[in-house]
Amino acid sequence: MTLGPTVRAGSSEPGPETMTQPPAGPDPDEPRGRRVGRVGVVGEPTAPQGVSPPPDASVMPSLRTPPVVGAGTTPGAKPRPRPKGLHGWSDALASPPMIDARRRQARTQRPADFGHTLGIGERFRFDVSFAGNPAGLAEAEITGIEPDPRGPPPAGAPMLRLEGHARTSGVVSLLATVTDDMVTYVDARTGAAISNYNVLHYSGFAPRKYTHRETRQAYEGRGQVRIVDTKDDEVEKKLHRVPIDTYDSLSVMAWVRSLRLEKGERAKAHVVDGLTLMRVEIECFGRDRLSPMPSMATALGLDPDDTIRIEGTITRVDEHGAAIPGKRAFSLRAWLSADERRIPLVMESDLWVGAIRLVLTGYDPPTETSGSSASAR
């Protein structure tokens, strides 16, 4: 039986040599969910455009940041072990016959949890000096623990609220009054940054081209942050792909306090300040005598030898972790108490605004630990 007309080559008359048939319907014996259509197997990813589908229907990796780095051993890189048990496309991607020059984010180790080191009610007050002259004051506090709007675990997780405030005073305030208020939310268990809201206001002489700035950061898990930056009436939005060890300006200080480094050990993390991504590298120099000793440190029962000195650098980097050419790297120094409290006593830095020194003038101990509050909730 003929299912359709046949046409002889070179003639308009139908013939038996060629015959067209309607497309075959789905095979009734084929399992549901694996029927092949125009775009491939239903429910499974297809090969990239222009490439035949994998013979074993293996899952294709994302091509946004492909794991292929080159054939054999790349000069200057450590050899990576070849995965076992791969077949088809997966096996071909593990040993590519070419060099892939696309840039990728540097491999970063997931930071250890440090939420248990944050005590609710703990508060710090500092005198700020600029180039040796009194310039203002700064405060930081862990105000409390709040439930996740998504609900209790496993849907959500408790959050810690951190607040910071700074303002100018003394000689600097004669030229301009600057206030800087910040609110940060971090995960109560891991310490990972969740959100940050920063308001910077200038009155009088403004060294910038704006007088009011609001910056909102929303961390979409580890590795991505969405930023809305408003300077006066100008709004700029940016989606940053960042390393998984990235914090905001407040939570990175909490991370530094949580470190328990021995002399000579190093640690690294990243921080987003406004729209800028920076790498923070810390090295511990062990116990070091602090002189002169802040009066508040003496009131807390600390001796000049009961301090630990750390030093580090702050480098502006891109999303791949590479230093941006032409941008200056800044140094920092800090003296912390050598006990478990790790109270910051003195902090120094040569940031872009000049040499800044913060000296502890007030300290309120925590009223409770975040771990006990989180478990109670």
VEXSE-432058 format. One record per residue (C-alpha): residue in one letter; z, y, x; residue number from 1. Coordinates in Angstrom, 1 decimal. Layout:
N
resn = A	up = Z	north = Y	east = X	resi = NUM
...
//
This chain:
377
resn = M	up = 0.0	north = 0.0	east = 0.0	resi = 1
resn = T	up = -1.0	north = 3.4	east = 1.3	resi = 2
resn = L	up = 1.9	north = 6.0	east = 1.3	resi = 3
resn = G	up = -0.3	north = 9.0	east = 2.1	resi = 4
resn = P	up = -3.9	north = 10.0	east = 2.8	resi = 5
resn = T	up = -5.5	north = 9.0	east = 6.1	resi = 6
resn = V	up = -8.0	north = 11.1	east = 8.0	resi = 7
resn = R	up = -10.6	north = 9.9	east = 10.5	resi = 8
resn = A	up = -10.8	north = 11.9	east = 13.7	resi = 9
resn = G	up = -13.7	north = 14.3	east = 13.7	resi = 10
resn = S	up = -14.2	north = 13.9	east = 10.0	resi = 11
resn = S	up = -12.8	north = 15.3	east = 6.8	resi = 12
resn = E	up = -12.9	north = 11.9	east = 5.1	resi = 13
resn = P	up = -9.8	north = 9.8	east = 4.9	resi = 14
resn = G	up = -9.8	north = 6.7	east = 7.1	resi = 15
resn = P	up = -7.5	north = 3.8	east = 8.0	resi = 16
resn = E	up = -7.0	north = 4.7	east = 11.6	resi = 17
resn = T	up = -4.4	north = 7.4	east = 11.1	resi = 18
resn = M	up = -1.7	north = 7.6	east = 8.4	resi = 19
resn = T	up = 1.2	north = 9.9	east = 7.8	resi = 20
resn = Q	up = 4.4	north = 8.8	east = 6.3	resi = 21
resn = P	up = 7.3	north = 10.8	east = 4.8	resi = 22
resn = P	up = 10.4	north = 11.1	east = 7.0	resi = 23
resn = A	up = 12.5	north = 8.0	east = 6.9	resi = 24
resn = G	up = 15.8	north = 8.4	east = 5.0	resi = 25
resn = P	up = 19.2	north = 7.6	east = 6.5	resi = 26
resn = D	up = 19.9	north = 4.1	east = 7.5	resi = 27
resn = P	up = 22.2	north = 2.6	east = 4.9	resi = 28
resn = D	up = 23.7	north = 0.3	east = 7.6	resi = 29
resn = E	up = 24.6	north = 3.2	east = 9.9	resi = 30
resn = P	up = 28.3	north = 4.3	east = 9.7	resi = 31
resn = R	up = 29.0	north = 7.5	east = 7.9	resi = 32
resn = G	up = 29.5	north = 10.5	east = 10.1	resi = 33
resn = R	up = 27.1	north = 9.3	east = 12.8	resi = 34
resn = R	up = 23.7	north = 9.9	east = 11.1	resi = 35
resn = V	up = 21.3	north = 11.9	east = 13.2	resi = 36
resn = G	up = 19.7	north = 15.0	east = 11.8	resi = 37
resn = R	up = 17.8	north = 17.9	east = 13.3	resi = 38
resn = V	up = 20.8	north = 19.1	east = 15.3	resi = 39
resn = G	up = 22.1	north = 15.8	east = 16.6	resi = 40
resn = V	up = 25.0	north = 13.6	east = 15.6	resi = 41
resn = V	up = 27.2	north = 15.0	east = 12.8	resi = 42
resn = G	up = 30.7	north = 15.8	east = 14.0	resi = 43
resn = E	up = 29.8	north = 15.5	east = 17.7	resi = 44
resn = P	up = 28.5	north = 18.2	east = 20.1	resi = 45
resn = T	up = 24.9	north = 18.2	east = 21.2	resi = 46
resn = A	up = 23.4	north = 18.8	east = 24.6	resi = 47
resn = P	up = 22.5	north = 22.3	east = 25.6	resi = 48
resn = Q	up = 19.2	north = 23.7	east = 24.4	resi = 49
resn = G	up = 16.2	north = 22.2	east = 26.1	resi = 50
resn = V	up = 18.1	north = 19.2	east = 27.3	resi = 51
resn = S	up = 17.9	north = 15.8	east = 25.7	resi = 52
resn = P	up = 21.1	north = 14.5	east = 24.1	resi = 53
resn = P	up = 23.4	north = 12.3	east = 26.2	resi = 54
resn = P	up = 22.6	north = 8.6	east = 25.8	resi = 55
resn = D	up = 26.3	north = 7.7	east = 25.3	resi = 56
resn = A	up = 27.1	north = 10.6	east = 22.9	resi = 57
resn = S	up = 29.8	north = 11.8	east = 25.3	resi = 58
resn = V	up = 31.5	north = 15.1	east = 24.6	resi = 59
resn = M	up = 29.8	north = 18.0	east = 26.4	resi = 60
resn = P	up = 32.1	north = 20.4	east = 28.3	resi = 61
resn = S	up = 32.1	north = 24.1	east = 27.5	resi = 62
resn = L	up = 29.5	north = 26.0	east = 29.5	resi = 63
resn = R	up = 31.6	north = 29.2	east = 29.4	resi = 64
resn = T	up = 33.4	north = 28.3	east = 32.6	resi = 65
resn = P	up = 31.8	north = 25.0	east = 33.6	resi = 66
resn = P	up = 33.8	north = 22.8	east = 36.0	resi = 67
resn = V	up = 30.7	north = 22.1	east = 38.2	resi = 68
resn = V	up = 31.1	north = 23.8	east = 41.6	resi = 69
resn = G	up = 28.5	north = 22.2	east = 43.8	resi = 70
resn = A	up = 27.1	north = 19.1	east = 45.3	resi = 71
resn = G	up = 29.3	north = 17.4	east = 47.8	resi = 72
resn = T	up = 31.9	north = 19.5	east = 49.6	resi = 73
resn = T	up = 31.6	north = 23.3	east = 49.3	resi = 74
resn = P	up = 32.2	north = 25.0	east = 52.7	resi = 75
resn = G	up = 35.7	north = 26.3	east = 52.8	resi = 76
resn = A	up = 36.9	north = 24.4	east = 49.8	resi = 77
resn = K	up = 39.1	north = 21.4	east = 49.5	resi = 78
resn = P	up = 37.3	north = 18.2	east = 48.5	resi = 79
resn = R	up = 38.0	north = 17.2	east = 44.9	resi = 80
resn = P	up = 38.4	north = 13.5	east = 43.9	resi = 81
resn = R	up = 35.6	north = 12.2	east = 41.7	resi = 82
resn = P	up = 36.8	north = 11.2	east = 38.2	resi = 83
resn = K	up = 36.6	north = 7.6	east = 37.3	resi = 84
resn = G	up = 35.2	north = 5.9	east = 34.2	resi = 85
resn = L	up = 32.5	north = 8.4	east = 33.5	resi = 86
resn = H	up = 29.1	north = 7.5	east = 32.1	resi = 87
resn = G	up = 25.9	north = 9.3	east = 31.0	resi = 88
resn = W	up = 26.1	north = 13.1	east = 31.0	resi = 89
resn = S	up = 29.7	north = 13.1	east = 32.0	resi = 90
resn = D	up = 28.9	north = 11.1	east = 35.1	resi = 91
resn = A	up = 25.9	north = 13.4	east = 35.9	resi = 92
resn = L	up = 28.0	north = 16.6	east = 35.6	resi = 93
resn = A	up = 30.7	north = 15.2	east = 37.9	resi = 94
resn = S	up = 28.1	north = 15.0	east = 40.8	resi = 95
resn = P	up = 25.5	north = 17.7	east = 40.2	resi = 96
resn = P	up = 22.4	north = 17.8	east = 42.4	resi = 97
resn = M	up = 22.7	north = 21.6	east = 42.9	resi = 98
resn = I	up = 25.0	north = 24.4	east = 43.9	resi = 99
resn = D	up = 26.5	north = 26.3	east = 41.0	resi = 100
resn = A	up = 27.2	north = 29.9	east = 42.1	resi = 101
resn = R	up = 28.9	north = 31.0	east = 38.9	resi = 102
resn = R	up = 32.3	north = 32.5	east = 39.4	resi = 103
resn = R	up = 35.4	north = 31.0	east = 37.8	resi = 104
resn = Q	up = 39.0	north = 31.8	east = 37.4	resi = 105
resn = A	up = 41.1	north = 30.6	east = 40.2	resi = 106
resn = R	up = 43.3	north = 27.6	east = 39.6	resi = 107
resn = T	up = 46.8	north = 28.8	east = 38.8	resi = 108
resn = Q	up = 49.9	north = 26.8	east = 38.4	resi = 109
resn = R	up = 51.7	north = 27.1	east = 35.0	resi = 110
resn = P	up = 54.9	north = 29.1	east = 35.6	resi = 111
resn = A	up = 58.2	north = 27.3	east = 35.1	resi = 112
resn = D	up = 60.2	north = 28.1	east = 32.0	resi = 113
resn = F	up = 62.7	north = 30.9	east = 32.5	resi = 114
resn = G	up = 63.8	north = 31.9	east = 29.0	resi = 115
resn = H	up = 67.2	north = 30.4	east = 29.5	resi = 116
resn = T	up = 67.9	north = 33.0	east = 32.3	resi = 117
resn = L	up = 67.6	north = 35.9	east = 29.8	resi = 118
resn = G	up = 70.9	north = 36.9	east = 28.3	resi = 119
resn = I	up = 71.0	north = 38.8	east = 25.0	resi = 120
resn = G	up = 72.8	north = 42.1	east = 25.3	resi = 121
resn = E	up = 72.2	north = 42.4	east = 29.1	resi = 122
resn = R	up = 71.4	north = 46.0	east = 29.9	resi = 123
resn = F	up = 70.5	north = 47.9	east = 33.1	resi = 124
resn = R	up = 70.5	north = 51.6	east = 33.9	resi = 125
resn = F	up = 68.9	north = 53.2	east = 37.0	resi = 126
resn = D	up = 68.7	north = 56.5	east = 38.6	resi = 127
resn = V	up = 65.1	north = 57.3	east = 39.7	resi = 128
resn = S	up = 64.2	north = 59.3	east = 42.7	resi = 129
resn = F	up = 60.8	north = 60.5	east = 43.8	resi = 130
resn = A	up = 60.2	north = 61.3	east = 47.5	resi = 131
resn = G	up = 64.0	north = 61.5	east = 47.9	resi = 132
resn = N	up = 64.5	north = 63.9	east = 45.0	resi = 133
resn = P	up = 66.1	north = 63.1	east = 41.7	resi = 134
resn = A	up = 63.3	north = 62.4	east = 39.2	resi = 135
resn = G	up = 64.8	north = 60.8	east = 36.1	resi = 136
resn = L	up = 66.4	north = 57.7	east = 34.7	resi = 137
resn = A	up = 65.3	north = 54.3	east = 33.5	resi = 138
resn = E	up = 66.8	north = 51.7	east = 31.2	resi = 139
resn = A	up = 66.0	north = 48.1	east = 30.3	resi = 140
resn = E	up = 67.7	north = 45.8	east = 27.8	resi = 141
resn = I	up = 67.4	north = 42.4	east = 26.2	resi = 142
resn = T	up = 68.2	north = 43.4	east = 22.6	resi = 143
resn = G	up = 68.1	north = 40.2	east = 20.7	resi = 144
resn = I	up = 66.3	north = 37.1	east = 19.5	resi = 145
resn = E	up = 64.0	north = 37.2	east = 16.5	resi = 146
resn = P	up = 62.3	north = 34.4	east = 14.4	resi = 147
resn = D	up = 58.6	north = 33.9	east = 14.7	resi = 148
resn = P	up = 56.7	north = 35.3	east = 11.7	resi = 149
resn = R	up = 54.8	north = 32.0	east = 11.5	resi = 150
resn = G	up = 58.1	north = 30.2	east = 10.7	resi = 151
resn = P	up = 60.4	north = 27.8	east = 12.6	resi = 152
resn = P	up = 59.2	north = 25.1	east = 15.0	resi = 153
resn = P	up = 56.7	north = 23.5	east = 15.2	resi = 154
resn = A	up = 54.8	north = 26.3	east = 13.4	resi = 155
resn = G	up = 56.4	north = 29.0	east = 15.5	resi = 156
resn = A	up = 59.0	north = 29.6	east = 18.1	resi = 157
resn = P	up = 61.9	north = 32.1	east = 18.5	resi = 158
resn = M	up = 61.1	north = 35.3	east = 20.4	resi = 159
resn = L	up = 63.2	north = 37.6	east = 22.6	resi = 160
resn = R	up = 62.9	north = 41.3	east = 22.3	resi = 161
resn = L	up = 63.0	north = 43.4	east = 25.5	resi = 162
resn = E	up = 63.1	north = 47.2	east = 25.5	resi = 163
resn = G	up = 62.5	north = 49.7	east = 28.3	resi = 164
resn = H	up = 62.9	north = 53.5	east = 28.4	resi = 165
resn = A	up = 62.3	north = 56.0	east = 31.2	resi = 166
resn = R	up = 62.2	north = 59.8	east = 31.2	resi = 167
resn = T	up = 62.0	north = 62.5	east = 33.8	resi = 168
resn = S	up = 64.9	north = 64.9	east = 34.7	resi = 169
resn = G	up = 65.9	north = 67.2	east = 37.6	resi = 170
resn = V	up = 63.3	north = 69.1	east = 39.5	resi = 171
resn = V	up = 60.4	north = 67.0	east = 38.1	resi = 172
resn = S	up = 61.3	north = 68.0	east = 34.5	resi = 173
resn = L	up = 60.7	north = 71.7	east = 35.4	resi = 174
resn = L	up = 57.0	north = 70.9	east = 35.7	resi = 175
resn = A	up = 56.6	north = 68.3	east = 33.0	resi = 176
resn = T	up = 58.7	north = 66.1	east = 30.8	resi = 177
resn = V	up = 57.5	north = 62.5	east = 30.6	resi = 178
resn = T	up = 58.9	north = 59.8	east = 28.3	resi = 179
resn = D	up = 57.9	north = 56.2	east = 28.6	resi = 180
resn = D	up = 59.1	north = 53.7	east = 25.9	resi = 181
resn = M	up = 58.2	north = 50.0	east = 25.8	resi = 182
resn = V	up = 58.9	north = 47.0	east = 23.6	resi = 183
resn = T	up = 58.0	north = 43.5	east = 24.7	resi = 184
resn = Y	up = 58.3	north = 40.1	east = 23.0	resi = 185
resn = V	up = 58.5	north = 37.0	east = 25.0	resi = 186
resn = D	up = 58.9	north = 33.3	east = 24.1	resi = 187
resn = A	up = 62.6	north = 32.5	east = 24.1	resi = 188
resn = R	up = 62.0	north = 29.2	east = 25.9	resi = 189
resn = T	up = 59.2	north = 29.7	east = 28.4	resi = 190
resn = G	up = 59.4	north = 33.5	east = 28.9	resi = 191
resn = A	up = 55.7	north = 33.8	east = 28.3	resi = 192
resn = A	up = 54.5	north = 37.2	east = 27.1	resi = 193
resn = I	up = 53.7	north = 37.5	east = 23.4	resi = 194
resn = S	up = 53.1	north = 41.2	east = 22.8	resi = 195
resn = N	up = 53.8	north = 44.6	east = 24.3	resi = 196
resn = Y	up = 53.8	north = 48.1	east = 22.9	resi = 197
resn = N	up = 54.0	north = 51.1	east = 25.2	resi = 198
resn = V	up = 54.2	north = 54.8	east = 24.3	resi = 199
resn = L	up = 53.7	north = 57.4	east = 27.1	resi = 200
resn = H	up = 54.1	north = 61.0	east = 26.3	resi = 201
resn = Y	up = 53.6	north = 64.2	east = 28.4	resi = 202
resn = S	up = 54.9	north = 67.6	east = 27.6	resi = 203
resn = G	up = 54.3	north = 70.6	east = 29.8	resi = 204
resn = F	up = 52.1	north = 70.0	east = 32.8	resi = 205
resn = A	up = 50.2	north = 66.7	east = 32.3	resi = 206
resn = P	up = 48.8	north = 65.1	east = 35.5	resi = 207
resn = R	up = 46.4	north = 63.1	east = 33.3	resi = 208
resn = K	up = 43.6	north = 64.1	east = 31.0	resi = 209
resn = Y	up = 45.7	north = 63.2	east = 28.0	resi = 210
resn = T	up = 49.2	north = 64.0	east = 26.7	resi = 211
resn = H	up = 49.9	north = 61.0	east = 24.5	resi = 212
resn = R	up = 49.0	north = 57.4	east = 25.1	resi = 213
resn = E	up = 49.7	north = 54.2	east = 23.1	resi = 214
resn = T	up = 48.9	north = 50.8	east = 24.4	resi = 215
resn = R	up = 49.2	north = 47.6	east = 22.4	resi = 216
resn = Q	up = 48.8	north = 44.2	east = 24.1	resi = 217
resn = A	up = 48.6	north = 40.9	east = 22.2	resi = 218
resn = Y	up = 48.7	north = 37.8	east = 24.3	resi = 219
resn = E	up = 46.6	north = 35.1	east = 22.7	resi = 220
resn = G	up = 48.3	north = 32.2	east = 24.4	resi = 221
resn = R	up = 48.2	north = 32.0	east = 28.1	resi = 222
resn = G	up = 44.9	north = 33.2	east = 29.6	resi = 223
resn = Q	up = 43.8	north = 35.9	east = 27.3	resi = 224
resn = V	up = 45.1	north = 39.3	east = 26.2	resi = 225
resn = R	up = 43.7	north = 41.7	east = 23.6	resi = 226
resn = I	up = 44.3	north = 45.4	east = 24.3	resi = 227
resn = V	up = 44.0	north = 48.5	east = 22.2	resi = 228
resn = D	up = 44.5	north = 51.6	east = 24.3	resi = 229
resn = T	up = 44.7	north = 55.0	east = 22.5	resi = 230
resn = K	up = 44.7	north = 58.2	east = 24.6	resi = 231
resn = D	up = 45.1	north = 61.2	east = 22.3	resi = 232
resn = D	up = 42.3	north = 60.5	east = 19.8	resi = 233
resn = E	up = 40.2	north = 58.2	east = 21.9	resi = 234
resn = V	up = 40.5	north = 54.5	east = 21.3	resi = 235
resn = E	up = 39.4	north = 51.8	east = 23.7	resi = 236
resn = K	up = 39.5	north = 48.1	east = 23.0	resi = 237
resn = K	up = 39.3	north = 45.4	east = 25.5	resi = 238
resn = L	up = 39.6	north = 41.6	east = 25.7	resi = 239
resn = H	up = 40.9	north = 40.5	east = 29.0	resi = 240
resn = R	up = 40.6	north = 36.9	east = 30.4	resi = 241
resn = V	up = 43.6	north = 36.6	east = 32.7	resi = 242
resn = P	up = 45.3	north = 33.9	east = 34.7	resi = 243
resn = I	up = 47.8	north = 31.8	east = 32.9	resi = 244
resn = D	up = 50.7	north = 33.3	east = 34.9	resi = 245
resn = T	up = 50.1	north = 36.8	east = 33.5	resi = 246
resn = Y	up = 53.0	north = 39.0	east = 32.1	resi = 247
resn = D	up = 53.4	north = 42.5	east = 31.0	resi = 248
resn = S	up = 55.3	north = 45.2	east = 32.8	resi = 249
resn = L	up = 58.8	north = 44.2	east = 31.4	resi = 250
resn = S	up = 58.5	north = 40.4	east = 31.4	resi = 251
resn = V	up = 57.2	north = 40.3	east = 35.0	resi = 252
resn = M	up = 60.6	north = 41.8	east = 36.1	resi = 253
resn = A	up = 62.4	north = 39.1	east = 34.1	resi = 254
resn = W	up = 60.2	north = 36.6	east = 35.9	resi = 255
resn = V	up = 61.2	north = 38.0	east = 39.3	resi = 256
resn = R	up = 64.9	north = 37.8	east = 38.5	resi = 257
resn = S	up = 64.4	north = 34.1	east = 37.5	resi = 258
resn = L	up = 63.1	north = 33.1	east = 40.9	resi = 259
resn = R	up = 65.4	north = 31.1	east = 43.1	resi = 260
resn = L	up = 63.6	north = 31.3	east = 46.3	resi = 261
resn = E	up = 64.9	north = 30.3	east = 49.7	resi = 262
resn = K	up = 64.2	north = 32.4	east = 52.8	resi = 263
resn = G	up = 60.5	north = 32.4	east = 53.6	resi = 264
resn = E	up = 59.4	north = 31.0	east = 50.3	resi = 265
resn = R	up = 56.7	north = 32.9	east = 48.2	resi = 266
resn = A	up = 55.8	north = 33.2	east = 44.6	resi = 267
resn = K	up = 52.9	north = 34.8	east = 42.8	resi = 268
resn = A	up = 52.1	north = 36.0	east = 39.3	resi = 269
resn = H	up = 49.9	north = 38.6	east = 37.5	resi = 270
resn = V	up = 50.7	north = 41.6	east = 35.4	resi = 271
resn = V	up = 48.7	north = 43.7	east = 33.0	resi = 272
resn = D	up = 49.7	north = 47.4	east = 33.2	resi = 273
resn = G	up = 47.8	north = 49.4	east = 30.5	resi = 274
resn = L	up = 44.2	north = 48.1	east = 31.0	resi = 275
resn = T	up = 44.7	north = 47.1	east = 34.6	resi = 276
resn = L	up = 45.2	north = 43.5	east = 35.9	resi = 277
resn = M	up = 47.2	north = 43.2	east = 39.1	resi = 278
resn = R	up = 48.5	north = 40.4	east = 41.2	resi = 279
resn = V	up = 52.1	north = 40.4	east = 42.3	resi = 280
resn = E	up = 53.1	north = 38.4	east = 45.4	resi = 281
resn = I	up = 56.8	north = 38.0	east = 46.3	resi = 282
resn = E	up = 58.4	north = 36.8	east = 49.5	resi = 283
resn = C	up = 62.1	north = 36.1	east = 49.9	resi = 284
resn = F	up = 63.8	north = 37.3	east = 53.2	resi = 285
resn = G	up = 67.2	north = 35.7	east = 52.4	resi = 286
resn = R	up = 70.5	north = 37.5	east = 52.5	resi = 287
resn = D	up = 70.3	north = 41.0	east = 53.8	resi = 288
resn = R	up = 73.0	north = 43.7	east = 54.2	resi = 289
resn = L	up = 72.4	north = 46.6	east = 51.8	resi = 290
resn = S	up = 73.6	north = 50.0	east = 53.1	resi = 291
resn = P	up = 74.5	north = 52.2	east = 51.5	resi = 292
resn = M	up = 75.8	north = 50.0	east = 48.7	resi = 293
resn = P	up = 75.5	north = 51.4	east = 45.2	resi = 294
resn = S	up = 78.8	north = 52.2	east = 43.6	resi = 295
resn = M	up = 78.0	north = 50.1	east = 40.6	resi = 296
resn = A	up = 77.5	north = 47.1	east = 42.9	resi = 297
resn = T	up = 80.9	north = 47.6	east = 44.4	resi = 298
resn = A	up = 82.4	north = 47.8	east = 40.9	resi = 299
resn = L	up = 80.8	north = 44.5	east = 40.0	resi = 300
resn = G	up = 82.6	north = 42.9	east = 42.9	resi = 301
resn = L	up = 79.7	north = 42.6	east = 45.3	resi = 302
resn = D	up = 79.9	north = 43.1	east = 49.1	resi = 303
resn = P	up = 77.1	north = 44.6	east = 51.2	resi = 304
resn = D	up = 76.3	north = 41.0	east = 52.4	resi = 305
resn = D	up = 76.1	north = 39.6	east = 48.9	resi = 306
resn = T	up = 72.5	north = 40.7	east = 48.4	resi = 307
resn = I	up = 69.1	north = 39.1	east = 48.7	resi = 308
resn = R	up = 66.1	north = 41.1	east = 49.9	resi = 309
resn = I	up = 62.6	north = 40.4	east = 48.5	resi = 310
resn = E	up = 59.4	north = 42.1	east = 49.5	resi = 311
resn = G	up = 55.9	north = 41.9	east = 48.0	resi = 312
resn = T	up = 52.6	north = 43.5	east = 47.3	resi = 313
resn = I	up = 50.8	north = 44.6	east = 44.2	resi = 314
resn = T	up = 47.0	north = 44.2	east = 44.3	resi = 315
resn = R	up = 44.5	north = 45.2	east = 41.7	resi = 316
resn = V	up = 42.3	north = 42.2	east = 40.9	resi = 317
resn = D	up = 39.5	north = 41.1	east = 38.6	resi = 318
resn = E	up = 39.7	north = 38.3	east = 36.1	resi = 319
resn = H	up = 38.7	north = 35.8	east = 38.8	resi = 320
resn = G	up = 41.7	north = 36.8	east = 41.0	resi = 321
resn = A	up = 39.6	north = 38.6	east = 43.6	resi = 322
resn = A	up = 40.9	north = 41.9	east = 44.9	resi = 323
resn = I	up = 38.8	north = 44.8	east = 43.8	resi = 324
resn = P	up = 37.1	north = 46.5	east = 46.8	resi = 325
resn = G	up = 38.3	north = 50.0	east = 47.5	resi = 326
resn = K	up = 41.5	north = 49.7	east = 45.6	resi = 327
resn = R	up = 44.7	north = 50.2	east = 47.5	resi = 328
resn = A	up = 47.4	north = 47.4	east = 47.6	resi = 329
resn = F	up = 51.0	north = 48.7	east = 47.1	resi = 330
resn = S	up = 54.1	north = 47.4	east = 48.6	resi = 331
resn = L	up = 57.5	north = 46.8	east = 46.9	resi = 332
resn = R	up = 61.0	north = 46.0	east = 48.0	resi = 333
resn = A	up = 64.1	north = 45.0	east = 46.1	resi = 334
resn = W	up = 67.7	north = 43.9	east = 46.7	resi = 335
resn = L	up = 69.2	north = 41.5	east = 44.2	resi = 336
resn = S	up = 72.7	north = 40.2	east = 43.9	resi = 337
resn = A	up = 73.0	north = 36.8	east = 45.6	resi = 338
resn = D	up = 74.9	north = 35.2	east = 42.7	resi = 339
resn = E	up = 73.4	north = 33.6	east = 39.6	resi = 340
resn = R	up = 73.1	north = 36.9	east = 37.8	resi = 341
resn = R	up = 70.4	north = 38.2	east = 40.2	resi = 342
resn = I	up = 71.2	north = 41.8	east = 39.2	resi = 343
resn = P	up = 68.6	north = 44.2	east = 40.7	resi = 344
resn = L	up = 70.6	north = 46.7	east = 42.7	resi = 345
resn = V	up = 67.9	north = 48.7	east = 44.5	resi = 346
resn = M	up = 64.1	north = 48.7	east = 44.0	resi = 347
resn = E	up = 61.5	north = 50.6	east = 46.0	resi = 348
resn = S	up = 57.8	north = 50.9	east = 45.7	resi = 349
resn = D	up = 55.0	north = 53.1	east = 47.0	resi = 350
resn = L	up = 52.9	north = 53.1	east = 43.8	resi = 351
resn = W	up = 50.1	north = 55.5	east = 43.1	resi = 352
resn = V	up = 52.5	north = 58.3	east = 42.0	resi = 353
resn = G	up = 54.2	north = 58.1	east = 45.4	resi = 354
resn = A	up = 57.4	north = 56.5	east = 46.8	resi = 355
resn = I	up = 59.8	north = 55.7	east = 44.0	resi = 356
resn = R	up = 63.4	north = 54.4	east = 44.4	resi = 357
resn = L	up = 65.6	north = 53.0	east = 41.6	resi = 358
resn = V	up = 69.3	north = 52.6	east = 42.1	resi = 359
resn = L	up = 71.5	north = 50.7	east = 39.7	resi = 360
resn = T	up = 74.1	north = 53.0	east = 38.0	resi = 361
resn = G	up = 75.1	north = 50.9	east = 34.9	resi = 362
resn = Y	up = 75.2	north = 47.3	east = 33.9	resi = 363
resn = D	up = 76.3	north = 45.5	east = 30.7	resi = 364
resn = P	up = 76.6	north = 41.7	east = 31.0	resi = 365
resn = P	up = 75.0	north = 39.5	east = 28.3	resi = 366
resn = T	up = 76.9	north = 38.8	east = 25.2	resi = 367
resn = E	up = 75.2	north = 35.4	east = 24.7	resi = 368
resn = T	up = 72.4	north = 33.3	east = 26.2	resi = 369
resn = S	up = 69.0	north = 33.0	east = 24.6	resi = 370
resn = G	up = 69.2	north = 29.2	east = 24.8	resi = 371
resn = S	up = 72.3	north = 29.0	east = 22.5	resi = 372
resn = S	up = 70.8	north = 31.5	east = 20.0	resi = 373
resn = A	up = 67.5	north = 29.7	east = 19.9	resi = 374
resn = S	up = 69.1	north = 26.3	east = 19.3	resi = 375
resn = A	up = 71.3	north = 27.9	east = 16.5	resi = 376
resn = R	up = 68.2	north = 29.1	east = 14.8	resi = 377
//
